[in-house]
Amino acid sequence: MKHLHYLFTILFGVAVFLFFGLAYPHHLHYQEQYQLFLFDSTYVFDIVKHPGGVADLLGRFCTQFFLYAWVGAAIIAVLLSLVQLLMTRLVDWGWLNGLCFIPSFLLWIFQLDENALMGGVWAVLLTLLAIWIVSVLPKNRMRIIAIITIIPVLYWMVGPAWNGSHYYRYPAVTPYLLYAAWLSAVFLPLLIRIIANRVFAPVGRWQKIFYFSLLVITFIVMGTFVRNNSNFKAEKVMQYDFMARFQQWNRILDTVDSEKPNNQIGVTVQNLALAMRGMLVNHMFDYNQNGVAGLLPDVTRDATSPLPTAEAFYQLGMIYAAQRTVFEAQEAILDFQKSARCYKRLAQTNLINGSYEVSRKYLMALQKTLFYRQWANETLTLLGDEEAIAKHPEYGRLRRMAYKNDSFFGDKVTPQMLEDLYFSNTDNQLALEYLSAFYFLTGDREGYAKLLLNIKGKVNSE
C-alpha cells in the first residue's frame, strides 16, 4: 500500500503543477508583481528580525520566480507535496491514509486567493518539519532538550501562534483557511494516534479497499473544493493585465477575438492593443465598449486597476500621468511592499523625463533582484546619454511624443488633453486614435469635425 500512496502523492503534485501552470498562471504573475525581493542584507534583516520572518522571507524568495508561471507552479507543487510527505512520516495512518492529504489540499485552496502569500505555506511546512525532527529523536533527555530548543526557534521562524505574521496581503483579514491547514497538520496526527486502536480496522483485502476508497473520496471532495473556490473571472482579468504589461498586442487581439472582454480592465487593454495596431478607430465597435471608461478610465486609488490605464498613458506619451498613476498604485499595495513592475516603470518614466538621479535610484534597487538585474544594468548606461536615448526605439519615441508645453492633468482625461498631445507632435498617431475614439464614444460629432478641420489646417500650413 505504500507504493500506492506514493503514486497518489505524485498524482497530487502533478495535479497542482498542471492547475497553476495551465488554469491559474496569471494569479502567479499577479503575486510576483506586487513584491520586490532584493538580495540585500538590510532587506533580509528587516524581514527576519520579526517573529514569522523566516517563513515570510522564504515565501517572498519563492514568489520572485512566479514571473515564470511554470516555475511558480513547480514550486507550489513541490512544497505542497512535501507537506503531504511529512504528514505520512508523523504517524502510521493505516487505512486512514487519505486524511494525510487534507493539509496539502487546504493549502492549495488557500493559494487560490490572489492575496494569499507563500509565507503561509512555508509556515506549515516548517512547523511539520520541526514536529518530525522531534518525533524521530529517542524518547530521552535529548528529545526534551530538542523541544526546549525548537520552541523559541519555531516561534521566530513562523510567528507567535500565527498572529501578526505576514501570510496574507490584507493585514486586517484573518486567513482562516491557512489556520485550518495548520491545525489539521498538527492535530490530525494526534487524533490518529488516539483513535488508531479504537476504531474499526478492516483486515485483509478489505483494508486495501477501504484504503483506496478513502484516498479517492478525499481527492474527489477536496478537488471539488478547489474547483468551487477558483476565481477564473479574476484569472481572465489578470491575463489582460499581464499581456498589457509585456506589450503582447497581437496576443491580446487574438484573445479578444475568441472571447470579447466584458470588464473594464479587459476593455481598456483591448482598446490599447487596437490603437497600438492602428485599428481602434475603424474596429472599436466590433468589440464590447464601456464608453470612455473603457478607453482611459478614471484613476482609482487601488493597486490593480490603475496599471492598465497607466500603460495607456505611457504608450500615448503622457509620461508624467503614467508616472503618477504607477507611483500611487504602488503606494496602494495593502501590505506595504514595493513592486518590481512599478519600480521598472518608474525608472523608465524618470529616464524619459530627464530625471536621471531618480531613475538611478530605482535602477540600483532593481540591480539587487534576480530577474531585473540585467535590464537595470543595461538601462543604467543610458542615463545622461541624450544621443543614446534619442536613438532608443522606445524611450526616444516616447520623449518625442510627450507634451512639449506645461499641461494640466486631472484624474479625468479630457479631449483637450489628447488634442494638446497630438498637436504637440502630429506623428503621434496613437494620440489621434484615442482622440477620435473619444469623440466617437461620446457622440461628439462637432468635436470630431473640429478635429478634422484642425488637422487639415495643420497640414496646409506645413
Summary of the structure (lengths in Angstrom):
residues: 462
radius of gyration: 27.2
end to end distance: 84.8
largest distance: 96.6
contacts: 1511
relative contact order: 0.09
helix: 72%
strand: 0%
